[in-house]
Amino acid sequence: MTSTTTDRSVPTTRTVAVSARALRKTYGHGEATVEALAGVDVDFHDGAFTAIMGPSGSGKSTLLHLLAGLDTATSGRVMFGGTDLTALDDTQATLMRRDRVGFVFQSFNLLPMFTAEQNILLPLVLAGQKVDDAWFATLVDTLDLRARLDHRPAEMSGGQQQRVAIARALINKPDVIFADEPTGNLDSRSGAEVLSFLRRCVRELDGTVIMVTHDPAAAAYAERVVLIADGLLAGEIEAPTPEAVLAGLDALRAGLDGSAA
């Protein structure tokens, strides 16, 4: 699938942050085997905001989890920078996730007894690492959390809690942020705020974001959309608009319905 490239498209000169090669993931055995990914080859560029989309059950969340090292592949490779994730043992994978990966999920996963500041700093506390005060201040100001630092989650809106979760994901200066339906529990206004902040993380803080979403409007905040269907890469949309993403998804569904018929 092609689309018109604008200044929001990913330059070909960017380095690759994460890549998948012949990536497969199956669940179950025998007649109960389900092939979630059927051999995916895809690159995600450094300093870019990329969305992964596809019909329900297409394998998009499985792909995200494999790229982030949250699950292991049945076969194939995931390269995280120069590191082959598929060659790491459990301890090595845990350390890699701690030091080089940030996660933002649909559920905010904030500790209710902690303030916003304590939640943001928690990864550093658990790792026994020193706080970079200048970086903390940059995150707090970029995400507009200065007035909320002493508030607990119950005292904040959903959008504010998700911004705290984003700051927590960024506090250890990860190579890549993986976001799985980060606006799924938010109203449209709060969701738009969170997506704008994710885009600012890429543009102003040199971040790299890979996001799974089902919402074409959310995907349009990204520079590029990767489409997945039946566990395979099904196309890409550069500089997406909601209309272009919706048309791409409709085309995928029509193709799947035609195959089923």
N, C-alpha and C positions, 0 to 999 in steps of 0.2 A: 504494500500500500504506500502511496506517495502523497505528499502534500507540499504546498508551497513553503519554501524555507525563508524565514525572516531573521532579523538580528537576534531572536531568542533561540535559534537552533544551536546545537552543540557543534563547535568547531572540530574539524577532523584532527587538528593538531593537539587536542587535549589528550593527556595520558589516561590510561584505563585504570580506574580504581578497583573495580571488581569485574570478573568475567566468568562465564560458564561455558564449558565445552562438553558436548555430548552428554549433558546432565540428565540423569534418569533417577526416578524415585518410584518404587512400587511398595504397596502395602498388601499384607495378606499372602496367602499361598494357594497354589492349585487353582481351582475354579473360582475361589474367592479373591484372587489377585486383582488389585486395582492399580493401574498405572497412572500416577498423578502427573509425572513428567516423563516424556517419551523421547528425550534427546534434544535438549535445548542448547543452542549456541547463541550467546548474547554478551555484549560488552556494556558496561556502565562507566561513564567518564568522570574523571576527577573534576570537582568544582561545578557539578551540574545537578539539577533537580530533575529526576526522572520518575515518571509514574508507570506502574504496571497495572494493566486492566485486562479484563476478560470476563466471559460469562461465568455464572456460578458453577463451581466445580472444574474450572478450566486449568487450575494448577498455579494460579498467581500467588497465593499465600504460601504454598509449598515452595515455590521458587524463592520467595523472599526469605523464608526460614533457612533454606539451604545456603543462600548467599551470605546470610548473617552468621552462619555456624550454629544455628539453633537446632538443626537436624542434620543427619548424615545422609549422603547420597547413596543410592544403590549402585550406581556406576557413574563414570564421568568425573570431571574435575571442576572445582571452584578455585579460582586464583584471586586472592585478596592482596592487591599490590603484587609483591613478589613472593607471597606465601601461598602454598598449596594447602587449602583447608582440608582437603580430603586425605592428606598425609599426616595430619595432626592427631595425637592421642587426646583423650578426654581432658587431661590436665592442661596440655598446650592449647587446646581449643578454648578452655575456660579463661586462660590468661589472655589469649588473643581478644576474646569478646570484652573482657574487662578493660583492656588497655587501648583498643583500637576501634571499638564499635559503640555506637549510641543507639538506644531503642526508644521509640515512642509508639505506644499502643492505643487501641480504642479505649480501653480502660486506663485511667490515669495512673493507677498503681502507686498513689502517694500514701505514705504512712500517716494515719489520721491524728496521731498524737504529736507529730512533729510540725514545726512551722514550715513555711515555704522555704526559708533559708536553710533549715536543717535538711529538708527533703532534697534540695538542690545539691548540697554538699555531701550527701550520704555516700555516693560512690567513692569519693576521696577518703572519707572516714573509714570505710570498709577496707580500702586498699592500703590504708596507712600512708597516704600521700599528702603532701603539703598543699594548701590552698594557694593558688595564684590569685592574689587579691585584685590585680588589674584585670585579669580575664573574668573573674566573678563580676566585677563592676560593669564590664562591657556587656556581659550576658544580661544582667539585671536591667541595665538601661535600654538595651536593644529590644528586650522583651517586655519593657514597661512594667516591671515588677517591683520597683523600688518601694512603693507604698504598701506592698503586700508581704514583705519579707517576714514580718512577725505574725502573720495570719496563718491559722491552721486550715487544712482543706475544707472543712465544713463552713468556714467563713469566707470562702471564695466561690465565684461562679465556675461553671464548667470550663469556659474558655480560659479563665485565669489559672485553673488547675492544670489544664493542658499546656499552658505556657510554662508553668513550673516544671512540668514533665520534660518539656523541650530543653529548658535550661539544665536540668539534671542530666539529660542525655548528652549535652554539650560540654559539661563541666570538665571532663577529662580530655578535652580536645581530640575527639575521635576522628579517625580517618573517614568514616562513613556513618551517617545516621540512617537507620532503617525505620520506616514509619508504616505501621499496619492499620489501615482505616483510622487515621488519627482524628478525624472529625465525625466518626460514627456516632458518638454520644453527645454531639453538640447541636445547637440550633444553627440556622443558616448564618446568622450574623457572627456568632462565636466561631463557627467553622471557618468563615472567610478571614477572620482575624488570625486564627492559628495558621492557615495556609499562607497568609501574607508574611507572617513571621518566619515560617519555614523558608520561604523564598528569600527573605532578607538574610537568613543564616547563610544561604548560598552566596548571595551577592556581596554582602558586607563582612561576613566572617569567614569567607573562603571555605564554606562547608560543602559536603557532598551528601545529597539526600536521595534515597530510593524509597518510593512510597507505593503501597498497594491501596487502591481505592476502587469503589464501584460507581463513584459519582463523576460524571463527565465535567461538571463545573469545577470540582476539586482538581481533576486531572489537568485542566486548562491552566492552572497555576504553574505547572511544570514546563520545562523547556522541551521535553520529549516524552511521548507515550509509547510504551512497549506493549503490544497486544499479544495475549496468550489464549489459545483455544485448544482443547483436547490435549493438553500437556505439551504443546509445541508452540514455538514462536510463530505468530500469524501475521505480523506486520508491525510497522512503526509509524508514528505521526510526529513530525517535527513542528515546533511552534504551534501546539494544539490550541484549538478553540473548542468550547463546549459542543458546538454544532458538528465540527469535524470528528470529535471523539464519539459522539452519539451515532454519527453516520458509520464510523468504523465498527462500532459494537453491533449496530443493526446488520451490517454486512456479514459479520462473523456469525451472528445468530441465524441469518438466512442460509448461510453456507452449511451450518451444522444441521438445520432442519432439512435441507436438501439431501445431505448425506444420510440422515436417518430415514428419509423416505425411500 
